[in-house]
Amino acid sequence: MTRFGDFDVLCRDTPSYTWCNLFYRQVLRHASTVFTDASLPPASAGMGVNPTCTIPRMGHEGSLGNIANIVVCALSMVFTGVLIWATNKRKAAVGRIELRTFLTLYFLTLPLQLVTTGSFLEQGSTPLVVLTAIHAGAVAALFWSLLANGLVATQVVEDGTPSSLVPFYFFTVAFFAATTYISLDVGLTITSAFGPSNPPAALHSIPLFIFTSIWPAVCVVLYFALMAYIVLVILNEVRPMWFYILSAALFVLSQLDYFLLNRVICKGSSSKVDGSFVATLLETAAVGVLYLAWKSITEESWDEDAYYPS
């Protein structure tokens, strides 16, 4: 029976599920007694543990790796770079520095995603484990920065000041460091605190599951609630809220694609591509609409109020 914190079902049924990279060494240690040969040999294995469908490692069986997601990640980096530039130009906008940091963190997750899900590196290798751990830390920090942007938008403390930026960056670093360390412990079994799964077949890690699955979902819900309060109650506006609704809808659709359609696309393409590229495209679109939402409630020049009715 699957327990809270088990990754076995996700690693079996969800192609290109990034955090499965962290369990592969445990797979190798127990493969003879617990797992089938579906995850072996490491030299050609795609992502997942006993996967029902996986893209072979680049160069094996004529595979180009996860080529569709590689292309979308690269294009998303260009698009996010433009958003960062546009955000930086709005000198007087409320939360400019905080939003720019959020966009920068999202930008940084894209090359990490490209490498950790692209089927470049050998499964179980130290470089893949380390890069996946850093990716997990960046994701946890990214969603904290999203929530922090909502807190900043309430103007409880003035944006761009030490009272805003010090806790903002402190918790960004804290979430990154904590999640990266836990991920490294899971992947490399540095200690017994977070490392070995018990039982091995469950691929079990409650802290990793919380930081990579529960924490992002909580941040998204809280951020949406905060922005709904600010737009509908404080600003007494409706039109900007549609941007936030659209952004949330795109994010939800990306997750539905990732967990429900991913395997369908993988099998339908005979393991040439999976649904991760669609999820990445929708996530990037959600970030773009989030920028439009922020732009719609902030002023660009110093001559106007911080917020204005749109």
SULQUI-V442001 format. One line per field, one symbol per residue. phi: phi as a letter, one per 40 degrees, with the letter a starting at -180 (. if undefined). psi: psi as a letter, one per 20 degrees, with the letter a starting at -180 (. if undefined). Layout:
phi = ???
psi = ???
This chain:
phi = .cbcgcbcccccbbdfcdccdcbccccccbdcbbbccccbcccbccchbfccaacccdgbfgccgccccdccccccccccccccccccccccccgccccccdccccdccccccdccbcgccccgccdccccccccccccccdccccccccccccgcbccgbdcccccdcccccccccccccccccccbfcbccbcccbcdccfcacdccccbbcddcccccccccccccccccccfbbdccccccccccccccccccccbcdcccccccfgcabccccccccccccccccccccccbbbcbccbccbacc
psi = pprpipjggghgioqkogihhiihhhghhjhhhgrajhjqqhhipaqrolqhpqpqqpipkjqjamhghgghgghhggghhgggghghhmhippkggghhgghgggghhghgggghjilgqppiqggggghhghggghgghghghgghhgghhikgqpqjrhhghghghghghghggghgggghhghilgrigifpqorhhimpoggggghigggggggggggggghgggghggilqgghhhghggggghgghhhgggigighghghhjlkgrajhhgggghghhggghhghgghijqqhriirrgqqp.
